[in-house]
Amino acid sequence: MYVKLSRVAQGCPPTVKSYWSKILLHINAWLNYVDYYMQITCKPKCCSLFYLDINECETIQQACQGEMKCFNHYGGYLCLPRSASVITAPEPSSQSEPSVPVESNEDFNPCPVGYRAQGDTCVDIDECELDMHDCQPSQECINTVGTYTCQCPDGYSKIGIECVDIDECRYRYCQHRCVNVPGSFSCECEPGFQLAGNNRSCVDVNECEMGAPCQQRCYNSYGTFLCRCDQGYDLGPDGFSCNDIDECSYSSFLCQFQCVNEPGRFSCVCPEGYELLGTRLCQDVNECETGTHQCGTGQVCVNIHGGHQCVNSNRCQDPFVQVSENRCICPVVKPECRDLPFSIVHRYMSITSERSVPSDIFQIQATSVYPGAYNSFRIRSGDENDEFYIRQINNISAMLVLARAVTGPKEYVLDLEMVSVSPLINYQTSSVLRLSVYVGPHAF
């Protein structure tokens, strides 16, 4: 190894400059000629400076291990194969001696690389602040003691000399959806969920508490909500609104008389002269009992289906004489009574329209029975259209039967006659039950 240090003349200026010396190292069979330049400082034109190299091959015990051989050089040593050799460079001429001149205005820096002199001490140079680094635009310069490092920002990884965005979404950090952005990522939730406090997992949103657009009832479920309607409403096609159900249009049997649709429900109404029985049926109002009739003095109130009738309290016509509230007799002492019934009893009844037929509606019962007499029953008058007939039950009773369906309001006055014949005493008589049949306007 050969080290040539420049020698300078006497007479030193007050500045300190740097001179260079060259070490020529040749490693046989391994390397070509390699030039090493070592910086040596001295006062220019003042003195000859010689740095004393430490021979590590002598001072370090077993500096090289195994088959390696130690070669000392200026400022260090090399471990090379034993076949390697170092050839010292010949003394160059003054014309060809390499030198690295330093500009006269370059300040002398006695501190190591990465430091600068500050008074009697060396302080670190912030290469990042002074823009003395070679970091890429995508990298961040981090100043360290004596040097600096080029570091990728968070969310980036170093590939070669460049910083490349890390796709965090590949690592499934998000419970639902992940959106990668340069240097970071964000998590998003499916509809019906919102981000939890950790900004990664998703929790269910209670839409019902947050003003879901349900018109009536709202039920929260995982990730969504359901709208439901009150009884009497149907959920609309939009899934939110509720539409009234017209129950009356679904069936004609909801109400006995008339169905009235209302928002969310229906109600039943009855015709005049009737009142609701429960919520759907109609029953006749007995105006005669409630005192809501308009009958005057000398009249009797007769309740019928859907109303009432005011009849005269004395309905006996000459030659009949009234003997009780509803009975008239024709005295035998009167000649004109010979061909007339002995008695007429007034009765009143009411039936509904569209009554099923044949239907028993009134039973006739004999009140006076003569020994050995035979009784027969017939409709004497009032059945001109043959809508009724008599079915005799036994000798003293018979049944009035409705033969055809009738529709009211309508009134029939039927004279039902019972003829009594006694062969023993050669006696024949008759009595009439004058039955007023009122047919109501409805089938109830």
C-alpha positions as CSV (number, residue, x, y, z in Angstrom):
1,M,0.0,0.0,0.0
2,Y,1.3,3.4,-0.9
3,V,0.1,6.7,0.4
4,K,1.4,10.0,-1.1
5,L,0.7,13.1,0.8
6,S,1.2,16.5,-0.8
7,R,3.8,18.7,0.7
8,V,3.4,22.4,0.9
9,A,5.7,25.3,1.4
10,Q,6.1,27.6,4.3
11,G,4.1,30.7,5.0
12,C,0.6,29.9,6.1
13,P,-2.5,32.0,5.3
14,P,-5.1,32.2,8.0
15,T,-7.6,29.9,6.2
16,V,-7.8,26.2,6.3
17,K,-8.1,24.3,3.0
18,S,-8.4,20.7,2.0
19,Y,-6.0,18.7,-0.1
20,W,-6.5,15.3,-1.5
21,S,-4.2,12.3,-1.6
22,K,-4.7,9.2,-3.7
23,I,-4.4,5.6,-2.8
24,L,-4.0,3.1,-5.6
25,L,-5.1,-0.4,-4.7
26,H,-4.7,-3.3,-6.9
27,I,-6.2,-6.7,-5.9
28,N,-4.8,-9.4,-8.1
29,A,-7.3,-11.7,-9.6
30,W,-10.2,-9.9,-7.9
31,L,-10.4,-6.3,-8.7
32,N,-9.1,-3.9,-11.3
33,Y,-7.4,-0.7,-10.3
34,V,-9.5,1.2,-7.9
35,D,-8.9,4.8,-7.0
36,Y,-9.6,5.9,-3.4
37,Y,-9.4,9.5,-2.5
38,M,-8.9,10.3,1.2
39,Q,-9.5,13.9,2.4
40,I,-6.6,15.3,4.4
41,T,-6.9,18.7,6.0
42,C,-4.0,21.1,6.7
43,K,-3.2,24.7,6.5
44,P,-2.3,25.3,2.8
45,K,1.2,26.2,2.0
46,C,2.0,26.0,5.6
47,C,3.3,22.5,6.4
48,S,3.6,19.0,5.3
49,L,0.8,16.9,6.9
50,F,1.2,13.2,7.4
51,Y,-1.6,11.1,8.9
52,L,-0.4,8.1,10.7
53,D,-2.4,5.0,9.7
54,I,-3.2,2.3,12.2
55,N,-2.4,-1.2,11.0
56,E,-5.4,-3.1,12.1
57,C,-3.9,-6.3,10.8
58,E,-1.3,-6.0,13.5
59,T,-3.4,-4.5,16.3
60,I,-6.5,-6.6,15.9
61,Q,-6.0,-10.3,16.9
62,Q,-7.3,-12.5,14.1
63,A,-8.8,-9.7,12.2
64,C,-9.6,-12.1,9.4
65,Q,-10.9,-15.6,9.9
66,G,-10.3,-18.9,8.1
67,E,-8.6,-18.7,4.7
68,M,-8.9,-15.0,4.5
69,K,-5.8,-12.8,4.6
70,C,-5.7,-9.3,6.3
71,F,-4.6,-6.4,4.1
72,N,-4.1,-3.0,5.8
73,H,-5.0,0.2,3.9
74,Y,-5.2,3.8,4.9
75,G,-8.0,4.2,7.4
76,G,-9.0,0.5,7.5
77,Y,-8.2,-3.0,6.3
78,L,-9.5,-5.7,4.0
79,C,-10.0,-9.5,4.4
80,L,-9.1,-11.1,1.0
81,P,-8.2,-14.6,-0.2
82,R,-4.6,-15.5,0.4
83,S,-4.0,-15.5,-3.3
84,A,-4.7,-11.8,-3.5
85,S,-1.8,-9.2,-3.5
86,V,-1.5,-5.5,-3.1
87,I,0.7,-3.7,-5.6
88,T,1.9,-0.2,-4.6
89,A,1.5,2.4,-7.3
90,P,4.6,4.0,-8.8
91,E,5.6,7.5,-7.8
92,P,3.8,9.7,-10.3
93,S,5.3,12.7,-12.0
94,S,4.3,16.2,-10.8
95,Q,2.5,16.8,-14.0
96,S,0.3,13.6,-13.8
97,E,-0.1,13.6,-10.0
98,P,-3.8,13.6,-9.5
99,S,-5.2,16.2,-7.3
100,V,-8.5,17.5,-6.4
101,P,-8.3,21.2,-6.0
102,V,-10.7,22.9,-3.6
103,E,-12.0,26.3,-4.4
104,S,-10.4,29.0,-2.4
105,N,-13.7,30.2,-1.1
106,E,-14.7,26.8,0.4
107,D,-14.9,27.0,4.1
108,F,-12.9,24.5,6.1
109,N,-15.1,21.9,8.0
110,P,-13.2,20.0,10.6
111,C,-16.3,17.9,11.5
112,P,-17.4,14.5,10.2
113,V,-19.8,14.1,7.3
114,G,-23.3,15.1,8.4
115,Y,-22.1,17.6,10.9
116,R,-21.0,21.2,10.9
117,A,-18.7,23.2,13.1
118,Q,-20.4,25.5,15.6
119,G,-17.9,27.1,17.9
120,D,-15.7,24.4,19.3
121,T,-18.3,21.6,18.8
122,C,-19.8,19.8,15.8
123,V,-23.6,19.8,15.4
124,D,-25.9,17.7,13.2
125,I,-26.8,19.0,9.8
126,D,-30.6,18.8,9.1
127,E,-30.4,17.6,5.5
128,C,-34.2,17.5,5.3
129,E,-34.7,21.1,6.1
130,L,-31.8,22.2,4.0
131,D,-33.0,20.1,1.0
132,M,-29.7,18.2,1.0
133,H,-31.3,14.8,0.6
134,D,-32.1,12.6,-2.4
135,C,-35.5,11.3,-1.2
136,Q,-38.2,10.7,-3.9
137,P,-41.2,13.0,-4.0
138,S,-43.3,10.2,-2.7
139,Q,-41.0,9.7,0.3
140,E,-40.7,11.6,3.5
141,C,-37.2,12.8,4.6
142,I,-36.5,12.0,8.3
143,N,-33.4,13.6,9.8
144,T,-31.2,11.5,12.0
145,V,-28.0,12.1,13.9
146,G,-25.3,12.6,11.3
147,T,-27.5,11.6,8.3
148,Y,-31.1,11.1,7.2
149,T,-33.4,8.4,6.0
150,C,-36.1,8.3,3.3
151,Q,-39.3,6.9,4.7
152,C,-42.7,6.2,3.1
153,P,-45.7,7.9,4.8
154,D,-48.4,5.8,6.6
155,G,-50.4,3.8,4.1
156,Y,-47.5,3.3,1.7
157,S,-44.9,0.7,1.3
158,K,-41.5,1.0,-0.3
159,I,-41.0,-0.9,-3.6
160,G,-37.6,-0.1,-5.1
161,I,-37.1,3.6,-4.6
162,E,-40.8,4.5,-4.8
163,C,-43.6,4.5,-2.3
164,V,-46.7,2.6,-3.4
165,D,-50.1,2.9,-1.8
166,I,-51.1,-0.1,0.3
167,D,-54.5,-1.6,-0.5
168,E,-55.7,-2.1,3.0
169,C,-59.0,-3.5,1.7
170,R,-57.2,-6.7,0.9
171,Y,-56.8,-7.4,4.6
172,R,-60.5,-7.2,5.3
173,Y,-60.4,-4.6,8.0
174,C,-64.0,-3.6,7.3
175,Q,-67.0,-5.6,8.3
176,H,-69.1,-4.6,5.3
177,R,-67.5,-2.5,2.5
178,C,-64.0,-1.1,2.2
179,V,-63.0,1.9,0.1
180,N,-59.3,2.2,-0.6
181,V,-57.9,5.8,-0.9
182,P,-54.3,7.0,-1.4
183,G,-52.5,6.3,1.8
184,S,-55.5,5.1,3.7
185,F,-58.9,3.5,3.5
186,S,-62.4,4.0,4.8
187,C,-65.2,1.6,5.8
188,E,-68.8,1.9,4.7
189,C,-71.8,0.0,5.9
190,E,-74.7,-1.5,4.0
191,P,-78.1,0.3,4.1
192,G,-79.6,-0.1,7.5
193,F,-76.3,0.0,9.3
194,Q,-73.9,2.7,10.6
195,L,-70.3,2.7,11.5
196,A,-69.4,1.8,15.1
197,G,-67.0,3.8,17.2
198,N,-64.0,1.8,15.8
199,N,-64.9,3.0,12.3
200,R,-64.7,-0.6,11.0
201,S,-67.6,-2.6,12.3
202,C,-71.2,-1.9,11.5
203,V,-74.1,-1.7,13.9
204,D,-77.8,-1.9,13.1
205,V,-79.7,1.4,12.8
206,N,-83.1,1.6,14.5
207,E,-84.9,3.3,11.7
208,C,-88.1,3.4,13.8
209,E,-86.4,5.7,16.3
210,M,-84.8,7.8,13.6
211,G,-88.1,8.8,11.9
212,A,-88.8,5.9,9.5
213,P,-91.4,6.9,7.0
214,C,-94.0,4.4,8.2
215,Q,-97.5,5.9,8.3
216,Q,-98.7,3.9,11.3
217,R,-96.6,1.2,12.9
218,C,-92.8,0.6,12.5
219,Y,-90.9,-2.6,13.5
220,N,-87.2,-2.6,13.5
221,S,-85.3,-5.6,12.2
222,Y,-81.6,-6.4,11.6
223,G,-80.5,-4.1,8.9
224,T,-83.9,-2.8,7.9
225,F,-87.4,-2.1,9.2
226,L,-90.9,-3.1,8.4
227,C,-94.0,-1.0,8.2
228,R,-97.3,-2.4,9.4
229,C,-100.8,-1.0,9.5
230,D,-103.5,-0.9,12.1
231,Q,-106.5,-3.2,11.9
232,G,-108.7,-2.0,9.1
233,Y,-105.9,-0.8,6.9
234,D,-103.8,-2.4,4.1
235,L,-100.1,-1.6,3.5
236,G,-99.7,0.4,0.3
237,P,-97.5,-0.6,-2.6
238,D,-94.8,1.7,-1.4
239,G,-94.4,-0.3,1.8
240,F,-94.9,2.8,4.0
241,S,-98.4,4.1,3.6
242,C,-101.6,2.6,4.9
243,N,-104.8,2.5,2.9
244,D,-108.2,2.0,4.4
245,I,-109.9,-1.3,3.8
246,D,-113.5,-1.0,2.6
247,E,-114.8,-3.9,4.6
248,C,-118.3,-3.3,3.3
249,S,-117.3,-4.1,-0.3
250,Y,-115.9,-7.5,0.8
251,S,-119.1,-9.0,2.0
252,S,-122.8,-8.2,2.1
253,F,-123.2,-10.2,5.3
254,L,-121.3,-8.0,7.7
255,C,-124.4,-6.1,8.7
256,Q,-127.9,-7.2,8.9
257,F,-129.1,-4.0,7.3
258,Q,-126.5,-1.5,6.0
259,C,-122.7,-1.4,6.3
260,V,-121.0,2.0,6.6
261,N,-117.3,2.1,5.9
262,E,-115.2,4.4,8.1
263,P,-111.4,5.0,8.3
264,G,-109.9,1.8,9.6
265,R,-113.2,0.2,10.5
266,F,-116.9,-0.1,9.6
267,S,-120.1,0.2,11.4
268,C,-123.6,-1.1,11.0
269,V,-126.7,1.0,10.9
270,C,-130.4,0.0,11.2
271,P,-133.4,1.5,9.5
272,E,-135.9,3.7,11.2
273,G,-137.9,1.8,13.8
274,Y,-135.0,-0.5,14.6
275,E,-131.9,-0.3,16.9
276,L,-128.6,-2.2,16.9
277,L,-128.4,-5.4,18.7
278,G,-124.8,-5.8,19.5
279,T,-122.7,-4.4,16.6
280,R,-124.3,-6.0,13.5
281,L,-127.9,-7.1,14.1
282,C,-131.0,-5.0,14.2
283,Q,-134.0,-5.4,16.4
284,D,-137.4,-3.7,16.4
285,V,-138.0,-0.8,18.6
286,N,-141.2,-1.2,20.6
287,E,-142.5,2.3,20.4
288,C,-145.6,1.3,22.4
289,E,-143.4,0.4,25.4
290,T,-140.9,3.2,25.1
291,G,-143.7,5.8,24.7
292,T,-142.4,7.2,21.4
293,H,-145.7,6.5,19.6
294,Q,-148.1,9.2,18.4
295,C,-151.3,7.4,19.3
296,G,-154.0,9.7,20.8
297,T,-156.9,9.3,23.2
298,G,-159.2,6.5,22.2
299,Q,-156.5,4.7,20.3
300,V,-154.5,1.6,21.1
301,C,-150.8,1.4,20.1
302,V,-149.9,-1.8,18.3
303,N,-146.2,-2.5,17.8
304,I,-145.2,-3.9,14.5
305,H,-141.8,-4.6,12.8
306,G,-140.2,-1.3,12.1
307,G,-142.9,0.8,13.5
308,H,-146.3,0.9,15.2
309,Q,-150.0,1.2,14.4
310,C,-152.6,3.3,16.2
311,V,-156.0,1.5,16.2
312,N,-159.3,2.6,17.6
313,S,-159.9,1.1,21.0
314,N,-163.6,0.4,20.0
315,R,-163.7,-1.3,16.7
316,C,-167.1,-2.8,17.0
317,Q,-169.5,-2.0,14.3
318,D,-173.2,-2.0,14.5
319,P,-175.0,-4.3,15.3
320,F,-172.0,-5.6,17.3
321,V,-171.5,-4.4,20.8
322,Q,-168.2,-4.1,22.6
323,V,-168.0,-6.3,25.6
324,S,-164.2,-6.1,26.3
325,E,-161.2,-4.3,25.0
326,N,-161.0,-6.4,21.9
327,R,-164.2,-8.4,21.7
328,C,-167.5,-7.6,20.1
329,I,-170.7,-9.7,20.1
330,C,-173.8,-9.6,18.1
331,P,-176.8,-10.1,20.5
332,V,-179.2,-12.8,19.4
333,V,-182.1,-10.6,20.2
334,K,-181.2,-8.5,17.3
335,P,-182.8,-9.9,14.1
336,E,-179.8,-8.7,12.0
337,C,-177.5,-10.9,14.0
338,R,-179.1,-14.1,12.9
339,D,-176.8,-14.5,9.9
340,L,-173.7,-12.9,11.5
341,P,-171.0,-14.4,13.7
342,F,-171.9,-14.4,17.3
343,S,-168.6,-12.8,18.3
344,I,-165.6,-11.0,16.7
345,V,-162.3,-11.0,18.6
346,H,-159.7,-8.5,17.3
347,R,-156.0,-9.6,17.3
348,Y,-152.9,-8.0,15.8
349,M,-149.6,-9.6,14.8
350,S,-146.5,-8.7,12.7
351,I,-144.3,-10.8,10.5
352,T,-141.1,-10.0,8.6
353,S,-140.7,-9.8,4.9
354,E,-139.4,-12.7,2.9
355,R,-140.3,-15.2,5.6
356,S,-139.6,-18.8,4.5
357,V,-142.7,-20.7,3.5
358,P,-144.8,-22.6,4.4
359,S,-144.6,-21.0,7.9
360,D,-146.9,-21.4,10.8
361,I,-147.7,-17.9,12.0
362,F,-150.8,-18.0,14.3
363,Q,-152.7,-20.6,16.3
364,I,-156.5,-20.4,16.7
365,Q,-157.9,-21.8,19.9
366,A,-161.6,-22.3,20.8
367,T,-162.6,-20.6,24.0
368,S,-166.1,-22.1,24.4
369,V,-166.8,-25.7,23.7
370,Y,-170.3,-27.2,23.5
371,P,-170.9,-30.8,24.5
372,G,-170.8,-33.0,21.4
373,A,-170.1,-30.0,19.1
374,Y,-167.9,-30.3,16.1
375,N,-165.7,-27.3,15.3
376,S,-164.3,-26.4,11.9
377,F,-162.0,-23.6,10.9
378,R,-161.7,-21.5,7.7
379,I,-160.5,-18.2,6.3
380,R,-163.7,-16.3,5.9
381,S,-162.2,-13.2,4.2
382,G,-159.1,-11.3,3.5
383,D,-157.1,-13.9,1.6
384,E,-158.0,-13.0,-2.0
385,N,-154.6,-14.1,-3.3
386,D,-154.4,-17.4,-1.5
387,E,-151.4,-16.4,0.5
388,F,-152.6,-18.2,3.6
389,Y,-154.4,-21.3,4.6
390,I,-155.7,-23.0,7.7
391,R,-154.4,-26.4,9.0
392,Q,-156.7,-27.8,11.6
393,I,-154.9,-29.4,14.4
394,N,-157.8,-30.9,16.4
395,N,-161.4,-30.2,17.2
396,I,-160.6,-27.0,19.2
397,S,-157.6,-25.6,17.5
398,A,-156.1,-24.8,14.1
399,M,-153.0,-23.2,12.6
400,L,-152.8,-20.2,10.2
401,V,-150.1,-20.9,7.7
402,L,-148.3,-18.5,5.4
403,A,-148.3,-20.2,2.1
404,R,-146.4,-17.7,-0.1
405,A,-143.5,-15.3,0.7
406,V,-144.7,-11.8,1.1
407,T,-142.8,-8.5,1.1
408,G,-143.8,-5.5,3.2
409,P,-144.6,-3.1,4.2
410,K,-148.1,-4.6,3.9
411,E,-151.2,-5.2,6.0
412,Y,-153.7,-8.1,5.8
413,V,-157.0,-8.3,7.7
414,L,-158.0,-11.9,7.9
415,D,-161.3,-13.1,9.3
416,L,-160.6,-16.6,10.7
417,E,-163.9,-18.2,11.4
418,M,-164.6,-21.2,13.7
419,V,-168.0,-22.8,13.0
420,S,-169.4,-25.0,15.8
421,V,-172.1,-27.6,15.1
422,S,-173.9,-29.6,17.8
423,P,-176.1,-32.5,16.4
424,L,-177.4,-33.3,19.8
425,I,-179.1,-30.0,20.3
426,N,-179.4,-29.1,16.7
427,Y,-177.3,-26.0,17.3
428,Q,-174.9,-24.1,15.0
429,T,-172.9,-20.9,15.7
430,S,-169.8,-19.2,14.6
431,S,-167.2,-16.8,15.9
432,V,-164.6,-14.8,14.1
433,L,-161.1,-13.9,15.0
434,R,-160.3,-10.8,13.0
435,L,-156.5,-10.9,12.7
436,S,-154.6,-7.9,11.4
437,V,-151.3,-9.2,10.0
438,Y,-148.7,-6.5,9.4
439,V,-145.7,-7.4,7.2
440,G,-142.6,-5.4,8.1
441,P,-140.4,-3.7,5.4
442,H,-137.4,-5.9,6.2
443,A,-136.5,-9.5,6.7
444,F,-135.7,-8.9,10.4
